[in-house]
Amino acid sequence: MNGLKILKNSKKKIIYSEFLGSCFLVMIVVGSGIMAQNLTDDFAVMLLANTIATGAGLFVLITVFSDISGAHFNPFVSLSMVFTGKLKFKLIHIYIFSQISGCLVGVGLANFFFELPIYELSSKTRDGIYIFVAEIVATFGLILVIFGSMKSGKEEANEFIKQPFMQDAVRLRKYDDLAKIENLEIPNINYFYKHVERSFK
């Protein structure tokens, strides 16, 4: 997750990213569970199918959305980012709203795909301290994996500096930023001849 890229993204992009990512993640989890129940009575096969689909889907979603919003898809992940200074506090409400609304839409669509009631209360009772502790441990494990796979900004900068194309990349980025300035005076084409000639030597 590149924090610098996330900071430069607009709030609208972050909303779209977290909403769509959360929506598709829940569709994958719920949809694969329903499909597995329809195809087999073997609980082991159901669990295996759901696990593989969820893991593969999560990998793809993180790959697609990580540079836009960080691909949190979970309010506790976003909160942990705030507590560690990797996410600005003023953005937390945008993340959580997008994630919850995305999950609600995702579960509704998954049920609709399989001709089930779009929203319904669960008939299975899940209570007891063991469920609560299991959720805490699972969430902690998720956050631990995310932070363990992240690189600090300093590490990323050091790796970038070591690359042979570093100076050219920085120069290109500066040109790109200057091109966004309205009514900026630029040299005529003769100014660029020497740069073109040098590139062919």
C-alpha positions as CSV (number, residue, x, y, z in Angstrom):
1,M,0.0,0.0,0.0
2,N,1.6,3.2,-1.1
3,G,0.6,5.9,1.3
4,L,1.9,8.7,-0.9
5,K,-0.4,7.7,-3.8
6,I,-3.4,7.4,-1.4
7,L,-2.9,10.9,-0.1
8,K,-2.9,12.3,-3.7
9,N,-6.1,10.5,-4.6
10,S,-9.4,12.4,-4.3
11,K,-12.0,11.5,-1.8
12,K,-14.3,10.4,-4.6
13,K,-11.8,7.9,-5.8
14,I,-11.3,6.6,-2.2
15,I,-15.1,6.2,-1.9
16,Y,-15.4,4.3,-5.2
17,S,-12.5,2.1,-4.3
18,E,-13.6,1.1,-0.8
19,F,-17.2,0.8,-1.9
20,L,-16.6,-1.4,-4.9
21,G,-13.9,-3.5,-3.2
22,S,-16.1,-4.2,-0.1
23,C,-19.1,-4.9,-2.4
24,F,-17.3,-7.4,-4.5
25,L,-15.6,-9.0,-1.5
26,V,-18.9,-9.7,0.2
27,M,-20.4,-10.9,-3.1
28,I,-17.6,-13.4,-3.4
29,V,-17.8,-14.6,0.2
30,V,-21.6,-14.9,0.3
31,G,-22.0,-16.0,-3.3
32,S,-19.4,-18.8,-3.1
33,G,-21.0,-20.0,0.2
34,I,-24.5,-20.2,-1.4
35,M,-23.1,-21.9,-4.5
36,A,-21.2,-24.4,-2.4
37,Q,-24.4,-25.3,-0.4
38,N,-26.3,-25.7,-3.7
39,L,-23.6,-28.1,-5.2
40,T,-22.7,-30.4,-2.3
41,D,-23.8,-31.6,1.2
42,D,-20.2,-32.1,2.3
43,F,-19.3,-29.3,4.7
44,A,-15.6,-29.8,4.1
45,V,-16.0,-29.2,0.4
46,M,-18.2,-26.2,1.2
47,L,-15.6,-24.7,3.4
48,L,-12.8,-25.4,1.0
49,A,-14.7,-23.8,-1.9
50,N,-15.6,-20.7,0.1
51,T,-12.0,-20.3,1.3
52,I,-10.4,-20.6,-2.1
53,A,-12.9,-18.2,-3.7
54,T,-12.4,-15.7,-0.9
55,G,-8.6,-15.9,-0.9
56,A,-8.4,-15.5,-4.7
57,G,-11.0,-12.7,-4.8
58,L,-9.3,-10.8,-2.0
59,F,-5.9,-11.1,-3.7
60,V,-7.4,-9.6,-6.9
61,L,-9.2,-6.8,-5.2
62,I,-6.2,-5.8,-3.2
63,T,-4.1,-5.8,-6.3
64,V,-6.7,-3.6,-8.1
65,F,-7.5,-1.1,-5.4
66,S,-4.4,-1.0,-3.1
67,D,-2.9,2.1,-4.9
68,I,-6.2,4.0,-4.8
69,S,-7.4,3.6,-1.2
70,G,-5.1,1.0,0.4
71,A,-7.8,-1.7,-0.1
72,H,-8.8,-1.8,3.6
73,F,-12.4,-3.2,3.1
74,N,-12.7,-3.4,6.8
75,P,-13.4,-0.6,9.4
76,F,-11.0,-2.1,11.9
77,V,-8.2,-2.1,9.3
78,S,-8.9,1.6,8.6
79,L,-9.0,2.4,12.3
80,S,-5.6,0.7,12.8
81,M,-4.2,2.8,10.0
82,V,-5.4,5.9,11.7
83,F,-3.9,4.8,15.1
84,T,-0.5,4.1,13.4
85,G,-0.5,7.4,11.5
86,K,-0.8,5.8,8.1
87,L,-4.2,7.3,7.4
88,K,-5.5,10.8,8.2
89,F,-8.2,10.9,10.9
90,K,-10.4,13.2,8.7
91,L,-10.7,10.4,6.1
92,I,-11.9,7.7,8.5
93,H,-15.6,8.4,8.1
94,I,-15.3,8.2,4.3
95,Y,-13.6,4.8,4.6
96,I,-16.1,3.3,7.1
97,F,-19.2,4.6,5.3
98,S,-17.9,3.3,1.9
99,Q,-17.1,-0.1,3.4
100,I,-20.4,-0.6,5.2
101,S,-22.5,0.6,2.3
102,G,-20.5,-1.6,-0.1
103,C,-21.0,-4.7,2.1
104,L,-24.8,-4.0,2.3
105,V,-25.0,-3.8,-1.5
106,G,-22.8,-6.8,-2.0
107,V,-24.8,-9.1,0.2
108,G,-28.0,-7.9,-1.3
109,L,-26.7,-8.6,-4.8
110,A,-25.3,-12.0,-3.9
111,N,-28.7,-13.1,-2.5
112,F,-30.5,-11.7,-5.5
113,F,-28.3,-13.6,-7.9
114,F,-29.4,-16.9,-6.3
115,E,-33.1,-15.9,-6.1
116,L,-33.0,-15.5,-2.3
117,P,-34.5,-12.7,-0.2
118,I,-32.3,-9.7,-0.7
119,Y,-32.1,-9.1,3.0
120,E,-33.1,-11.4,5.8
121,L,-32.3,-12.1,9.5
122,S,-30.0,-15.0,10.2
123,S,-31.8,-18.1,11.6
124,K,-28.5,-19.3,13.3
125,T,-27.8,-18.1,16.8
126,R,-24.1,-17.1,17.2
127,D,-23.6,-15.9,20.7
128,G,-21.2,-16.6,23.5
129,I,-17.8,-15.2,24.5
130,Y,-16.0,-17.7,22.2
131,I,-17.5,-16.1,19.1
132,F,-16.5,-12.7,20.3
133,V,-12.9,-13.8,21.0
134,A,-12.7,-15.6,17.7
135,E,-13.6,-12.4,15.8
136,I,-11.0,-10.4,17.7
137,V,-8.3,-12.9,17.0
138,A,-9.3,-13.2,13.3
139,T,-9.3,-9.4,12.9
140,F,-6.0,-9.1,14.7
141,G,-4.6,-11.7,12.3
142,L,-5.8,-9.8,9.3
143,I,-4.3,-6.5,10.5
144,L,-1.0,-8.3,11.4
145,V,-0.8,-9.7,7.8
146,I,-1.5,-6.3,6.3
147,F,1.1,-4.5,8.4
148,G,3.6,-7.2,8.0
149,S,3.4,-7.0,4.2
150,M,3.6,-3.2,4.1
151,K,6.8,-1.3,3.5
152,S,7.5,2.0,5.3
153,G,7.8,5.2,3.2
154,K,11.5,5.3,4.0
155,E,12.1,1.8,2.8
156,E,10.2,2.5,-0.4
157,A,12.2,5.7,-1.0
158,N,15.5,4.0,-0.4
159,E,14.6,1.2,-2.9
160,F,13.5,3.8,-5.5
161,I,16.8,5.8,-5.1
162,K,18.8,2.7,-5.9
163,Q,17.1,2.2,-9.3
164,P,19.1,3.3,-12.3
165,F,16.1,5.2,-13.8
166,M,15.5,7.3,-10.6
167,Q,16.6,10.7,-11.9
168,D,14.8,10.3,-15.2
169,A,11.6,9.3,-13.4
170,V,11.8,12.3,-11.0
171,R,12.4,14.6,-14.0
172,L,9.5,13.2,-15.9
173,R,7.3,13.6,-12.8
174,K,8.3,17.2,-12.6
175,Y,7.4,17.8,-16.3
176,D,4.1,16.1,-15.7
177,D,3.3,18.4,-12.8
178,L,4.3,21.5,-14.7
179,A,2.0,20.5,-17.6
180,K,-1.0,20.8,-15.3
181,I,-0.4,24.5,-14.7
182,E,-2.7,26.6,-16.7
183,N,-1.3,29.4,-19.0
184,L,2.3,28.3,-18.3
185,E,4.7,29.7,-20.9
186,I,6.9,27.0,-22.4
187,P,9.9,27.3,-24.7
188,N,9.6,26.9,-28.5
189,I,10.5,23.7,-30.2
190,N,14.1,24.8,-30.8
191,Y,14.7,24.5,-27.0
192,F,14.0,20.7,-27.1
193,Y,16.3,19.9,-30.1
194,K,19.4,19.5,-27.9
195,H,17.6,17.1,-25.6
196,V,16.4,15.0,-28.6
197,E,19.8,14.9,-30.1
198,R,21.4,13.9,-26.8
199,S,18.9,11.0,-26.4
200,F,20.1,9.5,-29.7
201,K,23.8,9.6,-28.9
